[in-house]
Amino acid sequence: MAFSVAGLAFSLVAIFSWGTALIPLKLASGKKNGVTLMTLGLSSGYLLSAGVAALVLHSVEELEWVSSGLIGGVLWGLGKILVTRAVAGAGLAAAQAIQCVFNIGAAFVAGVALFDEPASATSAVAVFLLMVGLVTIAVPCPPRCSALFASQLEPPEGLLGQTERETNKEHSEANSHLPHIAALGLAAVSGVLIGCQSVPFKLDKSEPSSWAYTISQSISQFTVIVIACGTLFVIERRRVLALQPVEEPRPPLIPRPDGILLALGGGVLLFVAAACSTTAVSLMGLSVAQPVAQLNMVVAGAWGIYGFHEVTNPLEIVRFFTGCVVAVAGAVVLQV
């Protein structure tokens, strides 16, 4: 597909919205809610936004549910659930890097193989640069980089995935490799699923609007996440009760909803990002729009550095901007 100014504009909105969607979770980091509850809050915000958009659009024109959107929502929901499990097992930095690489690769291959979108040596180099740049942004500098696969890291705290906590020295190398490998495998599968979430949109012969597709997506992704989060909640509660002494009072069945409003706000941003990204796919092609959208990591990193002062180490900041330059260069070349 030829270069599209409108497609680029929608991509930029999607990049900013996706990169900003985690800020509500950052603001809620000190509140009493778990990853499962916050994931449900994000998905609920997405669904509510879709409902409002459906009412507005239906008043302007006839809006129909799109079956391909339901399939895309399942892919999106499964991808998000898997990546939350991957982050819990391997840390945000490693899981995010692996997910981005497979997301970009899956979208590029799908666009070229399924829809005959143009591919050349230049576009392959551009995709490689984009991958390298985003991995450079996500993965911490040595020596923590080398320790990432050697021992279990405690959960990261920042939007970039850096943490100042010490590595847990008590885990042996043999006991820590398997959880990391399994978690990174989940991140890879998540990247493929999310990278292909627009494939049903491109395959749909009825050529639905990007808004109708995204609104339809909201229903199935919410259903998938509710089922998954409910299952994880039951498993976690049983584990907690099994470890708790009998004489102690049981924890409340429903956690305190602190921060859920912030999670709903993040879900609104996710809906805007998804709608704009799907529009960009229709204008620029899957092999271009989906990889370029992964530049949201640049936005998230900038918020982490300048909005929350998570990173003060000059070496880490240099690494971040080096990755930004490489990733943006790849995105620019990909659109030429």
C-alpha positions as CSV (number, residue, x, y, z in Angstrom):
1,M,0.0,0.0,0.0
2,A,1.1,3.5,-0.7
3,F,2.0,5.9,2.1
4,S,-1.1,7.3,3.8
5,V,-1.1,10.6,5.7
6,A,-4.4,9.7,7.3
7,G,-3.1,6.2,8.2
8,L,-0.1,7.8,9.9
9,A,-2.3,10.2,11.8
10,F,-4.4,7.3,13.2
11,S,-1.3,5.3,14.0
12,L,0.1,8.2,16.0
13,V,-3.2,8.5,18.0
14,A,-3.0,4.7,18.6
15,I,0.6,4.9,19.7
16,F,0.0,7.7,22.2
17,S,-3.2,6.1,23.6
18,W,-1.6,2.6,24.0
19,G,1.5,4.1,25.6
20,T,-0.6,6.2,28.0
21,A,-3.1,3.5,28.9
22,L,-0.8,2.0,31.6
23,I,-0.5,5.3,33.5
24,P,-3.8,4.8,35.4
25,L,-2.3,1.4,36.6
26,K,0.8,3.3,37.7
27,L,-1.2,5.8,39.6
28,A,-3.1,2.9,41.3
29,S,0.1,1.0,42.2
30,G,-0.2,1.7,45.9
31,K,-3.8,0.6,46.2
32,K,-5.1,-2.8,47.3
33,N,-6.0,-4.5,44.1
34,G,-4.3,-7.3,42.2
35,V,-3.3,-7.8,38.6
36,T,-6.4,-9.9,38.0
37,L,-8.8,-7.2,39.3
38,M,-7.0,-4.4,37.4
39,T,-7.0,-6.4,34.1
40,L,-10.8,-6.8,34.6
41,G,-11.0,-3.1,35.2
42,L,-9.2,-2.3,31.9
43,S,-11.4,-4.7,30.0
44,S,-14.5,-3.1,31.5
45,G,-13.4,0.3,30.5
46,Y,-12.9,-0.9,27.0
47,L,-16.4,-2.4,26.9
48,L,-18.0,0.7,28.4
49,S,-16.3,2.9,25.8
50,A,-17.4,0.6,23.0
51,G,-21.0,0.9,24.3
52,V,-20.9,4.7,24.2
53,A,-19.4,4.6,20.8
54,A,-22.0,2.2,19.6
55,L,-24.8,4.5,20.8
56,V,-23.3,7.6,19.1
57,L,-22.6,5.8,15.8
58,H,-25.9,4.1,15.7
59,S,-27.6,7.5,16.0
60,V,-25.7,8.6,12.9
61,E,-25.9,5.4,10.8
62,E,-27.0,1.8,11.0
63,L,-24.5,-0.1,13.1
64,E,-24.3,-3.9,12.7
65,W,-22.4,-6.4,14.8
66,V,-19.4,-7.8,13.0
67,S,-18.7,-11.6,13.5
68,S,-15.0,-11.0,12.5
69,G,-14.8,-8.5,15.3
70,L,-15.9,-11.2,17.8
71,I,-13.0,-13.4,16.6
72,G,-10.6,-10.5,16.8
73,G,-11.7,-9.8,20.4
74,V,-11.0,-13.4,21.4
75,L,-7.5,-13.1,20.0
76,W,-7.0,-9.8,21.9
77,G,-8.4,-11.1,25.2
78,L,-6.3,-14.3,25.1
79,G,-3.2,-12.3,24.3
80,K,-3.7,-9.9,27.2
81,I,-4.3,-12.7,29.7
82,L,-1.2,-14.6,28.5
83,V,1.0,-11.5,28.7
84,T,-0.1,-10.8,32.3
85,R,0.9,-14.3,33.2
86,A,4.2,-13.8,31.3
87,V,5.0,-10.6,33.2
88,A,4.3,-12.4,36.5
89,G,6.8,-15.1,35.6
90,A,9.6,-13.3,33.7
91,G,9.2,-9.7,34.6
92,L,7.8,-6.8,32.6
93,A,11.0,-6.0,30.7
94,A,11.6,-9.5,29.2
95,A,7.9,-10.3,28.6
96,Q,7.3,-6.9,26.9
97,A,10.4,-7.3,24.7
98,I,9.4,-10.9,23.6
99,Q,5.8,-9.9,23.0
100,C,6.8,-6.9,20.8
101,V,9.1,-9.0,18.7
102,F,6.5,-11.7,18.0
103,N,3.8,-9.1,17.6
104,I,5.7,-7.3,14.9
105,G,6.9,-10.5,13.2
106,A,3.4,-12.1,13.1
107,A,1.7,-9.0,11.7
108,F,4.4,-8.5,9.0
109,V,4.3,-12.2,7.9
110,A,0.5,-12.2,8.0
111,G,0.2,-9.1,5.9
112,V,2.6,-10.3,3.3
113,A,1.5,-14.0,3.2
114,L,-2.3,-13.6,3.5
115,F,-3.0,-10.2,1.8
116,D,-0.2,-9.9,-0.7
117,E,1.1,-6.7,0.9
118,P,4.3,-5.5,-0.6
119,A,7.6,-6.8,0.9
120,S,11.2,-6.1,0.1
121,A,14.6,-6.4,1.5
122,T,14.2,-2.8,2.7
123,S,11.0,-3.5,4.6
124,A,12.6,-6.6,6.2
125,V,15.5,-4.5,7.4
126,A,13.0,-1.9,8.7
127,V,11.1,-4.5,10.7
128,F,14.4,-5.8,12.1
129,L,15.4,-2.3,13.2
130,L,12.0,-1.8,14.8
131,M,12.4,-5.0,16.7
132,V,16.0,-4.2,17.8
133,G,15.0,-0.7,18.9
134,L,12.0,-1.9,21.0
135,V,14.0,-4.7,22.6
136,T,16.7,-2.1,23.5
137,I,14.1,0.0,25.2
138,A,12.6,-2.9,27.2
139,V,15.5,-4.9,28.4
140,P,17.7,-3.4,31.2
141,C,21.4,-2.8,30.8
142,P,24.0,-5.2,32.0
143,P,24.6,-6.7,34.6
144,R,20.8,-7.0,35.2
145,C,20.3,-8.0,31.5
146,S,22.5,-11.1,32.0
147,A,20.7,-11.8,35.4
148,L,17.3,-11.7,33.7
149,F,17.4,-15.3,32.6
150,A,19.6,-16.6,35.5
151,S,17.4,-15.9,38.5
152,Q,13.9,-14.9,39.5
153,L,13.4,-11.2,39.5
154,E,10.8,-9.6,41.8
155,P,7.9,-7.8,40.0
156,P,9.0,-4.6,38.2
157,E,7.5,-1.3,39.4
158,G,7.9,1.1,36.5
159,L,6.4,1.6,33.0
160,L,9.7,0.7,31.6
161,G,10.1,-2.4,33.6
162,Q,13.1,-1.3,35.7
163,T,13.2,-2.1,39.4
164,E,15.7,-1.1,42.1
165,R,15.1,-4.3,44.1
166,E,17.9,-6.8,44.4
167,T,17.7,-10.1,42.6
168,N,16.5,-12.9,44.8
169,K,19.7,-14.9,45.4
170,E,18.0,-17.8,47.0
171,H,16.7,-19.3,43.7
172,S,19.1,-21.7,42.1
173,E,19.8,-21.6,38.4
174,A,18.1,-24.9,37.8
175,N,14.9,-23.8,39.6
176,S,14.6,-20.4,37.8
177,H,15.2,-21.4,34.2
178,L,12.0,-23.3,33.7
179,P,9.6,-20.6,35.0
180,H,11.3,-18.0,32.8
181,I,11.3,-20.1,29.7
182,A,7.6,-21.0,30.2
183,A,6.7,-17.3,30.8
184,L,8.7,-16.1,27.8
185,G,6.8,-18.8,25.8
186,L,3.5,-17.3,26.9
187,A,4.8,-13.8,25.9
188,A,5.7,-15.1,22.5
189,V,2.2,-16.7,22.0
190,S,0.6,-13.4,23.3
191,G,2.6,-11.4,20.7
192,V,1.4,-13.7,17.9
193,L,-2.2,-13.4,19.0
194,I,-2.3,-9.7,19.4
195,G,-0.3,-9.2,16.2
196,C,-2.9,-11.1,14.3
197,Q,-6.0,-9.5,16.0
198,S,-6.7,-7.5,12.8
199,V,-6.4,-10.5,10.5
200,P,-10.2,-11.3,10.8
201,F,-10.9,-7.6,9.9
202,K,-8.8,-7.9,6.7
203,L,-10.4,-11.3,5.8
204,D,-13.9,-10.0,6.2
205,K,-15.5,-9.8,2.7
206,S,-18.2,-7.5,4.0
207,E,-15.5,-4.8,4.6
208,P,-16.9,-3.5,8.0
209,S,-15.9,-0.1,9.3
210,S,-13.0,-0.1,11.8
211,W,-15.3,1.3,14.5
212,A,-17.9,-1.5,14.0
213,Y,-15.1,-4.1,14.2
214,T,-13.6,-2.6,17.3
215,I,-17.0,-2.3,19.0
216,S,-17.7,-5.9,18.2
217,Q,-14.3,-6.9,19.6
218,S,-15.2,-5.4,22.9
219,I,-17.8,-8.1,23.7
220,S,-15.7,-11.1,23.1
221,Q,-12.6,-9.8,24.6
222,F,-14.5,-8.9,27.8
223,T,-16.1,-12.4,27.9
224,V,-12.7,-14.0,27.5
225,I,-11.1,-11.8,30.2
226,V,-14.0,-12.3,32.7
227,I,-13.8,-16.1,32.3
228,A,-10.0,-16.1,32.6
229,C,-9.9,-13.6,35.5
230,G,-12.7,-15.4,37.4
231,T,-10.8,-18.7,37.0
232,L,-7.6,-17.2,38.2
233,F,-9.3,-15.5,41.1
234,V,-10.8,-18.8,42.3
235,I,-7.4,-20.6,42.0
236,E,-5.6,-17.8,43.8
237,R,-8.2,-17.7,46.6
238,R,-8.0,-21.4,47.1
239,R,-4.2,-21.2,47.3
240,V,-4.4,-18.4,49.9
241,L,-7.0,-20.2,52.0
242,A,-4.9,-23.4,51.9
243,L,-1.9,-21.6,53.3
244,Q,-3.8,-19.6,55.9
245,P,-3.9,-20.8,59.5
246,V,-7.4,-22.0,60.5
247,E,-7.7,-19.6,63.4
248,E,-7.2,-16.5,61.3
249,P,-10.2,-14.8,59.8
250,R,-10.7,-15.4,56.1
251,P,-9.8,-12.6,53.6
252,P,-12.8,-10.8,52.0
253,L,-14.3,-12.6,49.0
254,I,-14.3,-9.4,46.9
255,P,-11.1,-7.2,47.1
256,R,-11.4,-3.5,47.8
257,P,-12.1,-1.7,44.5
258,D,-9.3,0.9,45.0
259,G,-8.0,2.1,41.7
260,I,-10.7,0.5,39.6
261,L,-11.8,3.9,38.3
262,L,-8.3,4.5,37.1
263,A,-8.3,1.1,35.4
264,L,-11.5,2.0,33.7
265,G,-9.8,5.1,32.4
266,G,-7.0,3.0,31.0
267,G,-9.6,0.9,29.3
268,V,-11.0,4.0,27.5
269,L,-7.6,4.7,26.1
270,L,-7.2,1.1,25.0
271,F,-10.5,1.3,23.1
272,V,-9.4,4.5,21.3
273,A,-6.0,2.9,20.5
274,A,-7.7,-0.3,19.1
275,A,-10.1,1.7,17.0
276,C,-7.4,4.0,15.6
277,S,-5.1,1.0,15.0
278,T,-7.7,-0.9,13.0
279,T,-8.4,2.2,10.9
280,A,-4.6,2.5,10.3
281,V,-4.6,-1.2,9.2
282,S,-7.3,-0.5,6.6
283,L,-5.3,2.5,5.3
284,M,-1.7,1.3,5.5
285,G,-1.9,-2.5,5.6
286,L,-1.4,-5.0,8.4
287,S,2.3,-5.4,7.7
288,V,2.9,-1.7,8.3
289,A,0.3,-0.4,10.7
290,Q,0.5,-3.1,13.4
291,P,4.4,-3.1,13.7
292,V,4.4,0.8,13.7
293,A,1.8,0.7,16.5
294,Q,4.4,-1.0,18.8
295,L,6.1,2.4,19.1
296,N,3.7,2.8,22.1
297,M,6.7,1.6,24.2
298,V,8.5,4.8,23.4
299,V,5.5,6.8,24.8
300,A,5.3,4.6,27.9
301,G,9.0,5.0,28.4
302,A,8.9,8.7,28.1
303,W,6.1,8.9,30.7
304,G,8.2,6.7,33.0
305,I,11.3,8.9,32.7
306,Y,9.8,12.4,32.6
307,G,6.4,11.9,34.3
308,F,7.3,9.6,37.1
309,H,11.1,9.9,37.3
310,E,11.4,6.1,37.4
311,V,14.9,6.2,35.7
312,T,17.7,8.4,36.8
313,N,20.7,6.3,35.8
314,P,22.3,8.1,32.8
315,L,23.2,4.8,31.2
316,E,19.6,3.6,31.3
317,I,18.4,6.9,29.8
318,V,21.0,6.7,27.0
319,R,19.9,3.1,26.3
320,F,16.3,4.2,26.1
321,F,16.9,7.0,23.6
322,T,19.2,4.8,21.6
323,G,16.4,2.3,21.3
324,C,14.0,5.1,20.4
325,V,16.2,6.3,17.5
326,V,16.6,2.8,16.1
327,A,12.9,1.9,16.5
328,V,11.6,5.2,14.9
329,A,14.1,4.8,12.1
330,G,12.7,1.3,11.4
331,A,9.2,2.6,11.5
332,V,10.0,5.4,9.0
333,V,11.8,3.1,6.6
334,L,8.9,0.6,6.8
335,Q,6.5,3.3,5.4
336,V,8.7,4.4,2.6
